[in-house]
Amino acid sequence: MKKNIAIIFGDGIGPEVTQQSINVLNAVAGHFGHEFNYNHCLMGAVAIDATGSPLPDETIEICLNSDAILFGAIGHPKYDNDPGAKVRPEQGLLKLRKSLQLFANIRPVITYPSLHHLSPLKNKQIEGVDFIIFRELTGGIYFGKKELSEDGLTALDECTYSRAEIERVAHQAFKYAGQRKNKLTLVDKANVLETSRLWRKVVQEIAAQYPGVKVDYMFVDNAAMQIILNPKQFDVLLTENMFGDIISDEASVITGSLGLLPSASVGNSTALFEPIHGSYPQAAGKDIANPLGSILSAAMMLDYFGLHKEAELVREAVEWTLLNGFVTKDIDPINFYFMSTIGELIGDYVADRIPDRVNKNNIELRKSTII
């Protein structure tokens, strides 16, 4: 298979973690006989510095003409700490979602037994946790009308949803649920918000087309509690943009590290794959960030290409590193390995270069993983 992949390194640790994913994809290509071509483009603070725009037109053009997008992270303190900034890195991401009509964000939440001790929840609560959050991505309050009064004392953020916007992401969520445990939970605030009442009405109508999927409904405040109290009850969660932003970040804590979670954004055009963590500028250039969220995002890309065997091998390699204690500083601040070492190990595993007996001393000395 031959695929063209747009690469957006972004800011902070984005270039480093994305490079590890590229290395793993190259190992996949070499092992299975595929060809992946990469087209690099700018977005975020680095794009503002270079062009004055957080999303240059050239980047949109490259993305539209690619088979998929692998994205790192965006954000920089000089913008985060300036509430008056007129141009921000995040504007580039919102514009890209709109330009590509990436209306559904898919975030799997899976726990690893070897990392249960890092979770703020007890083992009995997180054993076997495996659910997916479907977040609508191009509507709602993030894209509604925004106003600030002339005196600066009143502000407005409008939340608007159409039936069509709800239907398209709901159908995707129902299809996923049908391939999993046939359970879907709609998270809304239908007791207060008119938009949520529309969400509930539309989902109830669509549910009739998927009789095998059991549907339940949960207010967002209760869902936030239930994700902590009993996350194993969930399979597929469907929700609107802002609620999805909040509960998916909450759910990520269950795994023990924000650096572990991947995501996919899909819609009417090229799909985008990214780890859910931020740009973490404090760690940039230090080779200590966790690359697993990005590498697992690359695995989701492989699934998107229909390369399911390859995707499963990458996930197997990730789990192998965790089981054998090859972890980055966010997971073990004392006995940790460098990000590039983790990436190399996963690449070696995919390429079937890991020997039966691994010499950890050599790995700690940053020598070849296969000696």
Secondary structure, DSSP 8 states (H G I E B T S, - for coil): -EEEEEEEEESTTHHHHHHHHHHHHHHHHHHHT-EEEEEEE--SHHHHHHHS-SS-HHHHHHHHTSSEEEEEE---HHHHT-TT-SS-HHHHHHHHHHHHT--EEEEEEE--GGGGGGSSS-HHHHTT-EEEEEEE-SSGGGTS-EEE-TTSS-EEE-----HHHHHHHHHHHHHHHHHTTSEEEEEE-TTT-HHHHHHHHHHHHHHTT-TTSEEEEEEHHHHHHHHHH-GGG-SEEEE-HHHHHHHHHHHHGGGS-GGG-EEEEESSS-EEEEESS---GGGTTTT-S--HHHHHHHHHHHHHTT-HHHHHHHHHHHHHHHHTT---TTT-SSS---HHHHHHHHHHHHTT---SS--HHHHHTT--TT-
